[in-house]
Amino acid sequence: MSSSDTPRRSDDVVTVLYKFVGQKEDKIQCTYFQYKNLKELPDMEYCKIIKENDLE
């Protein structure tokens, strides 16, 4: 099973690449729950997980 098929919990930490319309691309670390909210924001051009982080 690839990492993209792995079920995620809301508190899993991920690195996200995102871009708002008219802005430059940026990346942040956030929880999966925050990522789900971020990708639903108005004017979001794209928002994708580029890395799953293990904090253990």
mmCIF file of the N, C-alpha and C atoms, coordinates in Angstrom:
data_MODEL
# 
_entry.id   MODEL 
# 
loop_
_atom_site.group_PDB 
_atom_site.id 
_atom_site.type_symbol 
_atom_site.label_atom_id 
_atom_site.label_alt_id 
_atom_site.label_comp_id 
_atom_site.label_asym_id 
_atom_site.label_entity_id 
_atom_site.label_seq_id 
_atom_site.pdbx_PDB_ins_code 
_atom_site.Cartn_x 
_atom_site.Cartn_y 
_atom_site.Cartn_z 
_atom_site.occupancy 
_atom_site.B_iso_or_equiv 
_atom_site.pdbx_formal_charge 
_atom_site.auth_seq_id 
_atom_site.auth_comp_id 
_atom_site.auth_asym_id 
_atom_site.auth_atom_id 
_atom_site.pdbx_PDB_model_num 
ATOM 1   N N  . MET A 1 1  ? 0.847   -1.170 0.000  1.00 0.00 ? 1  MET A N  1 
ATOM 2   C CA . MET A 1 1  ? 0.000   0.000  0.000  1.00 0.00 ? 1  MET A CA 1 
ATOM 3   C C  . MET A 1 1  ? 0.900   1.243  0.000  1.00 0.00 ? 1  MET A C  1 
ATOM 4   N N  . SER A 1 2  ? 0.655   2.190  -0.891 1.00 0.00 ? 2  SER A N  1 
ATOM 5   C CA . SER A 1 2  ? 1.459   3.401  -0.951 1.00 0.00 ? 2  SER A CA 1 
ATOM 6   C C  . SER A 1 2  ? 1.029   4.348  0.162  1.00 0.00 ? 2  SER A C  1 
ATOM 7   N N  . SER A 1 3  ? 1.873   5.350  0.436  1.00 0.00 ? 3  SER A N  1 
ATOM 8   C CA . SER A 1 3  ? 1.548   6.278  1.518  1.00 0.00 ? 3  SER A CA 1 
ATOM 9   C C  . SER A 1 3  ? 0.296   7.079  1.223  1.00 0.00 ? 3  SER A C  1 
ATOM 10  N N  . SER A 1 4  ? -0.019  7.296  -0.063 1.00 0.00 ? 4  SER A N  1 
ATOM 11  C CA . SER A 1 4  ? -1.226  8.048  -0.395 1.00 0.00 ? 4  SER A CA 1 
ATOM 12  C C  . SER A 1 4  ? -2.489  7.234  -0.119 1.00 0.00 ? 4  SER A C  1 
ATOM 13  N N  . ASP A 1 5  ? -2.342  5.910  0.042  1.00 0.00 ? 5  ASP A N  1 
ATOM 14  C CA . ASP A 1 5  ? -3.490  5.057  0.347  1.00 0.00 ? 5  ASP A CA 1 
ATOM 15  C C  . ASP A 1 5  ? -3.683  4.880  1.860  1.00 0.00 ? 5  ASP A C  1 
ATOM 16  N N  . THR A 1 6  ? -2.715  5.363  2.650  1.00 0.00 ? 6  THR A N  1 
ATOM 17  C CA . THR A 1 6  ? -2.766  5.182  4.087  1.00 0.00 ? 6  THR A CA 1 
ATOM 18  C C  . THR A 1 6  ? -3.832  6.083  4.696  1.00 0.00 ? 6  THR A C  1 
ATOM 19  N N  . PRO A 1 7  ? -4.726  5.518  5.479  1.00 0.00 ? 7  PRO A N  1 
ATOM 20  C CA . PRO A 1 7  ? -5.721  6.363  6.147  1.00 0.00 ? 7  PRO A CA 1 
ATOM 21  C C  . PRO A 1 7  ? -5.028  7.332  7.094  1.00 0.00 ? 7  PRO A C  1 
ATOM 22  N N  . ARG A 1 8  ? -5.526  8.537  7.164  1.00 0.00 ? 8  ARG A N  1 
ATOM 23  C CA . ARG A 1 8  ? -4.904  9.544  8.016  1.00 0.00 ? 8  ARG A CA 1 
ATOM 24  C C  . ARG A 1 8  ? -5.837  9.922  9.154  1.00 0.00 ? 8  ARG A C  1 
ATOM 25  N N  . ARG A 1 9  ? -5.248  10.256 10.287 1.00 0.00 ? 9  ARG A N  1 
ATOM 26  C CA . ARG A 1 9  ? -6.003  10.793 11.414 1.00 0.00 ? 9  ARG A CA 1 
ATOM 27  C C  . ARG A 1 9  ? -5.947  12.309 11.336 1.00 0.00 ? 9  ARG A C  1 
ATOM 28  N N  . SER A 1 10 ? -6.891  12.966 11.954 1.00 0.00 ? 10 SER A N  1 
ATOM 29  C CA . SER A 1 10 ? -6.970  14.434 11.926 1.00 0.00 ? 10 SER A CA 1 
ATOM 30  C C  . SER A 1 10 ? -5.721  15.098 12.485 1.00 0.00 ? 10 SER A C  1 
ATOM 31  N N  . ASP A 1 11 ? -5.041  14.436 13.437 1.00 0.00 ? 11 ASP A N  1 
ATOM 32  C CA . ASP A 1 11 ? -3.869  15.057 14.049 1.00 0.00 ? 11 ASP A CA 1 
ATOM 33  C C  . ASP A 1 11 ? -2.548  14.618 13.419 1.00 0.00 ? 11 ASP A C  1 
ATOM 34  N N  . ASP A 1 12 ? -2.578  13.853 12.320 1.00 0.00 ? 12 ASP A N  1 
ATOM 35  C CA . ASP A 1 12 ? -1.360  13.508 11.600 1.00 0.00 ? 12 ASP A CA 1 
ATOM 36  C C  . ASP A 1 12 ? -0.750  14.782 11.014 1.00 0.00 ? 12 ASP A C  1 
ATOM 37  N N  . VAL A 1 13 ? 0.575   14.932 11.114 1.00 0.00 ? 13 VAL A N  1 
ATOM 38  C CA . VAL A 1 13 ? 1.248   16.112 10.585 1.00 0.00 ? 13 VAL A CA 1 
ATOM 39  C C  . VAL A 1 13 ? 1.693   15.840 9.151  1.00 0.00 ? 13 VAL A C  1 
ATOM 40  N N  . VAL A 1 14 ? 1.414   16.798 8.265  1.00 0.00 ? 14 VAL A N  1 
ATOM 41  C CA . VAL A 1 14 ? 1.768   16.678 6.853  1.00 0.00 ? 14 VAL A CA 1 
ATOM 42  C C  . VAL A 1 14 ? 2.423   17.979 6.386  1.00 0.00 ? 14 VAL A C  1 
ATOM 43  N N  . THR A 1 15 ? 3.221   17.892 5.321  1.00 0.00 ? 15 THR A N  1 
ATOM 44  C CA . THR A 1 15 ? 3.751   19.081 4.658  1.00 0.00 ? 15 THR A CA 1 
ATOM 45  C C  . THR A 1 15 ? 2.913   19.305 3.423  1.00 0.00 ? 15 THR A C  1 
ATOM 46  N N  . VAL A 1 16 ? 2.419   20.527 3.263  1.00 0.00 ? 16 VAL A N  1 
ATOM 47  C CA . VAL A 1 16 ? 1.458   20.854 2.218  1.00 0.00 ? 16 VAL A CA 1 
ATOM 48  C C  . VAL A 1 16 ? 2.033   21.930 1.300  1.00 0.00 ? 16 VAL A C  1 
ATOM 49  N N  . LEU A 1 17 ? 1.889   21.721 -0.005 1.00 0.00 ? 17 LEU A N  1 
ATOM 50  C CA . LEU A 1 17 ? 2.235   22.714 -1.018 1.00 0.00 ? 17 LEU A CA 1 
ATOM 51  C C  . LEU A 1 17 ? 0.926   23.335 -1.476 1.00 0.00 ? 17 LEU A C  1 
ATOM 52  N N  . TYR A 1 18 ? 0.847   24.661 -1.446 1.00 0.00 ? 18 TYR A N  1 
ATOM 53  C CA . TYR A 1 18 ? -0.415  25.309 -1.803 1.00 0.00 ? 18 TYR A CA 1 
ATOM 54  C C  . TYR A 1 18 ? -0.166  26.612 -2.549 1.00 0.00 ? 18 TYR A C  1 
ATOM 55  N N  . LYS A 1 19 ? -1.201  27.089 -3.237 1.00 0.00 ? 19 LYS A N  1 
ATOM 56  C CA . LYS A 1 19 ? -1.117  28.349 -3.970 1.00 0.00 ? 19 LYS A CA 1 
ATOM 57  C C  . LYS A 1 19 ? -2.500  28.956 -4.069 1.00 0.00 ? 19 LYS A C  1 
ATOM 58  N N  . PHE A 1 20 ? -2.588  30.218 -3.633 1.00 0.00 ? 20 PHE A N  1 
ATOM 59  C CA . PHE A 1 20 ? -3.809  30.982 -3.820 1.00 0.00 ? 20 PHE A CA 1 
ATOM 60  C C  . PHE A 1 20 ? -3.728  31.695 -5.163 1.00 0.00 ? 20 PHE A C  1 
ATOM 61  N N  . VAL A 1 21 ? -4.866  31.932 -5.804 1.00 0.00 ? 21 VAL A N  1 
ATOM 62  C CA . VAL A 1 21 ? -4.917  32.660 -7.060 1.00 0.00 ? 21 VAL A CA 1 
ATOM 63  C C  . VAL A 1 21 ? -4.255  34.022 -6.864 1.00 0.00 ? 21 VAL A C  1 
ATOM 64  N N  . GLY A 1 22 ? -3.309  34.364 -7.742 1.00 0.00 ? 22 GLY A N  1 
ATOM 65  C CA . GLY A 1 22 ? -2.637  35.659 -7.688 1.00 0.00 ? 22 GLY A CA 1 
ATOM 66  C C  . GLY A 1 22 ? -1.496  35.754 -6.690 1.00 0.00 ? 22 GLY A C  1 
ATOM 67  N N  . GLN A 1 23 ? -1.195  34.668 -5.987 1.00 0.00 ? 23 GLN A N  1 
ATOM 68  C CA . GLN A 1 23 ? -0.111  34.661 -5.005 1.00 0.00 ? 23 GLN A CA 1 
ATOM 69  C C  . GLN A 1 23 ? 0.956   33.657 -5.419 1.00 0.00 ? 23 GLN A C  1 
ATOM 70  N N  . LYS A 1 24 ? 2.112   33.721 -4.777 1.00 0.00 ? 24 LYS A N  1 
ATOM 71  C CA . LYS A 1 24 ? 3.143   32.735 -5.091 1.00 0.00 ? 24 LYS A CA 1 
ATOM 72  C C  . LYS A 1 24 ? 2.924   31.455 -4.295 1.00 0.00 ? 24 LYS A C  1 
ATOM 73  N N  . GLU A 1 25 ? 3.460   30.371 -4.815 1.00 0.00 ? 25 GLU A N  1 
ATOM 74  C CA . GLU A 1 25 ? 3.362   29.060 -4.173 1.00 0.00 ? 25 GLU A CA 1 
ATOM 75  C C  . GLU A 1 25 ? 4.102   29.084 -2.841 1.00 0.00 ? 25 GLU A C  1 
ATOM 76  N N  . ASP A 1 26 ? 3.599   28.338 -1.877 1.00 0.00 ? 26 ASP A N  1 
ATOM 77  C CA . ASP A 1 26 ? 4.239   28.256 -0.566 1.00 0.00 ? 26 ASP A CA 1 
ATOM 78  C C  . ASP A 1 26 ? 4.002   26.866 0.006  1.00 0.00 ? 26 ASP A C  1 
ATOM 79  N N  . LYS A 1 27 ? 4.731   26.530 1.064  1.00 0.00 ? 27 LYS A N  1 
ATOM 80  C CA . LYS A 1 27 ? 4.489   25.249 1.725  1.00 0.00 ? 27 LYS A CA 1 
ATOM 81  C C  . LYS A 1 27 ? 4.536   25.440 3.231  1.00 0.00 ? 27 LYS A C  1 
ATOM 82  N N  . ILE A 1 28 ? 3.763   24.613 3.924  1.00 0.00 ? 28 ILE A N  1 
ATOM 83  C CA . ILE A 1 28 ? 3.682   24.666 5.381  1.00 0.00 ? 28 ILE A CA 1 
ATOM 84  C C  . ILE A 1 28 ? 3.547   23.255 5.926  1.00 0.00 ? 28 ILE A C  1 
ATOM 85  N N  . GLN A 1 29 ? 3.819   23.131 7.221  1.00 0.00 ? 29 GLN A N  1 
ATOM 86  C CA . GLN A 1 29 ? 3.503   21.902 7.940  1.00 0.00 ? 29 GLN A CA 1 
ATOM 87  C C  . GLN A 1 29 ? 2.250   22.176 8.759  1.00 0.00 ? 29 GLN A C  1 
ATOM 88  N N  . CYS A 1 30 ? 1.317   21.261 8.720  1.00 0.00 ? 30 CYS A N  1 
ATOM 89  C CA . CYS A 1 30 ? 0.080   21.410 9.467  1.00 0.00 ? 30 CYS A CA 1 
ATOM 90  C C  . CYS A 1 30 ? -0.509  20.025 9.725  1.00 0.00 ? 30 CYS A C  1 
ATOM 91  N N  . THR A 1 31 ? -1.580  19.994 10.484 1.00 0.00 ? 31 THR A N  1 
ATOM 92  C CA . THR A 1 31 ? -2.248  18.718 10.711 1.00 0.00 ? 31 THR A CA 1 
ATOM 93  C C  . THR A 1 31 ? -3.106  18.390 9.491  1.00 0.00 ? 31 THR A C  1 
ATOM 94  N N  . TYR A 1 32 ? -3.469  17.139 9.366  1.00 0.00 ? 32 TYR A N  1 
ATOM 95  C CA . TYR A 1 32 ? -4.325  16.732 8.251  1.00 0.00 ? 32 TYR A CA 1 
ATOM 96  C C  . TYR A 1 32 ? -5.669  17.450 8.320  1.00 0.00 ? 32 TYR A C  1 
ATOM 97  N N  . PHE A 1 33 ? -6.183  17.672 9.517  1.00 0.00 ? 33 PHE A N  1 
ATOM 98  C CA . PHE A 1 33 ? -7.434  18.394 9.688  1.00 0.00 ? 33 PHE A CA 1 
ATOM 99  C C  . PHE A 1 33 ? -7.301  19.828 9.141  1.00 0.00 ? 33 PHE A C  1 
ATOM 100 N N  . GLN A 1 34 ? -6.192  20.493 9.446  1.00 0.00 ? 34 GLN A N  1 
ATOM 101 C CA . GLN A 1 34 ? -5.965  21.845 8.933  1.00 0.00 ? 34 GLN A CA 1 
ATOM 102 C C  . GLN A 1 34 ? -5.836  21.832 7.410  1.00 0.00 ? 34 GLN A C  1 
ATOM 103 N N  . TYR A 1 35 ? -5.166  20.810 6.865  1.00 0.00 ? 35 TYR A N  1 
ATOM 104 C CA . TYR A 1 35 ? -5.038  20.677 5.412  1.00 0.00 ? 35 TYR A CA 1 
ATOM 105 C C  . TYR A 1 35 ? -6.411  20.584 4.751  1.00 0.00 ? 35 TYR A C  1 
ATOM 106 N N  . LYS A 1 36 ? -7.310  19.777 5.314  1.00 0.00 ? 36 LYS A N  1 
ATOM 107 C CA . LYS A 1 36 ? -8.652  19.637 4.730  1.00 0.00 ? 36 LYS A CA 1 
ATOM 108 C C  . LYS A 1 36 ? -9.377  20.978 4.709  1.00 0.00 ? 36 LYS A C  1 
ATOM 109 N N  . ASN A 1 37 ? -9.223  21.774 5.758  1.00 0.00 ? 37 ASN A N  1 
ATOM 110 C CA . ASN A 1 37 ? -9.844  23.102 5.795  1.00 0.00 ? 37 ASN A CA 1 
ATOM 111 C C  . ASN A 1 37 ? -9.161  24.065 4.820  1.00 0.00 ? 37 ASN A C  1 
ATOM 112 N N  . LEU A 1 38 ? -7.843  24.016 4.746  1.00 0.00 ? 38 LEU A N  1 
ATOM 113 C CA . LEU A 1 38 ? -7.080  24.907 3.869  1.00 0.00 ? 38 LEU A CA 1 
ATOM 114 C C  . LEU A 1 38 ? -7.470  24.724 2.410  1.00 0.00 ? 38 LEU A C  1 
ATOM 115 N N  . LYS A 1 39 ? -7.624  23.471 1.983  1.00 0.00 ? 39 LYS A N  1 
ATOM 116 C CA . LYS A 1 39 ? -7.910  23.232 0.567  1.00 0.00 ? 39 LYS A CA 1 
ATOM 117 C C  . LYS A 1 39 ? -9.311  23.683 0.159  1.00 0.00 ? 39 LYS A C  1 
ATOM 118 N N  . GLU A 1 40 ? -10.182 23.953 1.138  1.00 0.00 ? 40 GLU A N  1 
ATOM 119 C CA . GLU A 1 40 ? -11.540 24.414 0.856  1.00 0.00 ? 40 GLU A CA 1 
ATOM 120 C C  . GLU A 1 40 ? -11.668 25.939 0.849  1.00 0.00 ? 40 GLU A C  1 
ATOM 121 N N  . LEU A 1 41 ? -10.590 26.659 1.145  1.00 0.00 ? 41 LEU A N  1 
ATOM 122 C CA . LEU A 1 41 ? -10.671 28.115 1.191  1.00 0.00 ? 41 LEU A CA 1 
ATOM 123 C C  . LEU A 1 41 ? -10.943 28.707 -0.190 1.00 0.00 ? 41 LEU A C  1 
ATOM 124 N N  . PRO A 1 42 ? -11.670 29.836 -0.239 1.00 0.00 ? 42 PRO A N  1 
ATOM 125 C CA . PRO A 1 42 ? -11.915 30.502 -1.522 1.00 0.00 ? 42 PRO A CA 1 
ATOM 126 C C  . PRO A 1 42 ? -10.582 30.940 -2.148 1.00 0.00 ? 42 PRO A C  1 
ATOM 127 N N  . ASP A 1 43 ? -10.533 30.972 -3.452 1.00 0.00 ? 43 ASP A N  1 
ATOM 128 C CA . ASP A 1 43 ? -9.343  31.399 -4.213 1.00 0.00 ? 43 ASP A CA 1 
ATOM 129 C C  . ASP A 1 43 ? -8.155  30.442 -4.090 1.00 0.00 ? 43 ASP A C  1 
ATOM 130 N N  . MET A 1 44 ? -8.377  29.226 -3.573 1.00 0.00 ? 44 MET A N  1 
ATOM 131 C CA . MET A 1 44 ? -7.295  28.249 -3.507 1.00 0.00 ? 44 MET A CA 1 
ATOM 132 C C  . MET A 1 44 ? -7.123  27.654 -4.898 1.00 0.00 ? 44 MET A C  1 
ATOM 133 N N  . GLU A 1 45 ? -5.940  27.855 -5.495 1.00 0.00 ? 45 GLU A N  1 
ATOM 134 C CA . GLU A 1 45 ? -5.675  27.311 -6.823 1.00 0.00 ? 45 GLU A CA 1 
ATOM 135 C C  . GLU A 1 45 ? -5.369  25.818 -6.724 1.00 0.00 ? 45 GLU A C  1 
ATOM 136 N N  . TYR A 1 46 ? -4.469  25.464 -5.800 1.00 0.00 ? 46 TYR A N  1 
ATOM 137 C CA . TYR A 1 46 ? -4.218  24.053 -5.521 1.00 0.00 ? 46 TYR A CA 1 
ATOM 138 C C  . TYR A 1 46 ? -3.654  23.903 -4.118 1.00 0.00 ? 46 TYR A C  1 
ATOM 139 N N  . CYS A 1 47 ? -3.827  22.716 -3.568 1.00 0.00 ? 47 CYS A N  1 
ATOM 140 C CA . CYS A 1 47 ? -3.350  22.403 -2.225 1.00 0.00 ? 47 CYS A CA 1 
ATOM 141 C C  . CYS A 1 47 ? -3.142  20.894 -2.182 1.00 0.00 ? 47 CYS A C  1 
ATOM 142 N N  . LYS A 1 48 ? -1.892  20.471 -2.008 1.00 0.00 ? 48 LYS A N  1 
ATOM 143 C CA . LYS A 1 48 ? -1.627  19.033 -2.026 1.00 0.00 ? 48 LYS A CA 1 
ATOM 144 C C  . LYS A 1 48 ? -0.577  18.655 -0.992 1.00 0.00 ? 48 LYS A C  1 
ATOM 145 N N  . ILE A 1 49 ? -0.724  17.457 -0.471 1.00 0.00 ? 49 ILE A N  1 
ATOM 146 C CA . ILE A 1 49 ? 0.246   16.922 0.492  1.00 0.00 ? 49 ILE A CA 1 
ATOM 147 C C  . ILE A 1 49 ? 1.476   16.472 -0.277 1.00 0.00 ? 49 ILE A C  1 
ATOM 148 N N  . ILE A 1 50 ? 2.638   16.976 0.133  1.00 0.00 ? 50 ILE A N  1 
ATOM 149 C CA . ILE A 1 50 ? 3.870   16.564 -0.527 1.00 0.00 ? 50 ILE A CA 1 
ATOM 150 C C  . ILE A 1 50 ? 4.715   15.648 0.357  1.00 0.00 ? 50 ILE A C  1 
ATOM 151 N N  . LYS A 1 51 ? 4.393   15.606 1.658  1.00 0.00 ? 51 LYS A N  1 
ATOM 152 C CA . LYS A 1 51 ? 5.147   14.737 2.563  1.00 0.00 ? 51 LYS A CA 1 
ATOM 153 C C  . LYS A 1 51 ? 4.326   14.458 3.807  1.00 0.00 ? 51 LYS A C  1 
ATOM 154 N N  . GLU A 1 52 ? 4.348   13.217 4.220  1.00 0.00 ? 52 GLU A N  1 
ATOM 155 C CA . GLU A 1 52 ? 3.763   12.845 5.512  1.00 0.00 ? 52 GLU A CA 1 
ATOM 156 C C  . GLU A 1 52 ? 4.884   12.796 6.523  1.00 0.00 ? 52 GLU A C  1 
ATOM 157 N N  . ASN A 1 53 ? 4.716   13.467 7.622  1.00 0.00 ? 53 ASN A N  1 
ATOM 158 C CA . ASN A 1 53 ? 5.780   13.613 8.623  1.00 0.00 ? 53 ASN A CA 1 
ATOM 159 C C  . ASN A 1 53 ? 5.542   12.681 9.793  1.00 0.00 ? 53 ASN A C  1 
ATOM 160 N N  . ASP A 1 54 ? 6.584   12.009 10.179 1.00 0.00 ? 54 ASP A N  1 
ATOM 161 C CA . ASP A 1 54 ? 6.526   11.167 11.378 1.00 0.00 ? 54 ASP A CA 1 
ATOM 162 C C  . ASP A 1 54 ? 7.198   11.916 12.497 1.00 0.00 ? 54 ASP A C  1 
ATOM 163 N N  . LEU A 1 55 ? 6.462   12.181 13.558 1.00 0.00 ? 55 LEU A N  1 
ATOM 164 C CA . LEU A 1 55 ? 7.007   12.918 14.686 1.00 0.00 ? 55 LEU A CA 1 
ATOM 165 C C  . LEU A 1 55 ? 7.451   12.005 15.819 1.00 0.00 ? 55 LEU A C  1 
ATOM 166 N N  . GLU A 1 56 ? 7.436   10.719 15.593 1.00 0.00 ? 56 GLU A N  1 
ATOM 167 C CA . GLU A 1 56 ? 7.797   9.782  16.655 1.00 0.00 ? 56 GLU A CA 1 
ATOM 168 C C  . GLU A 1 56 ? 9.296   9.655  16.775 1.00 0.00 ? 56 GLU A C  1 
# 
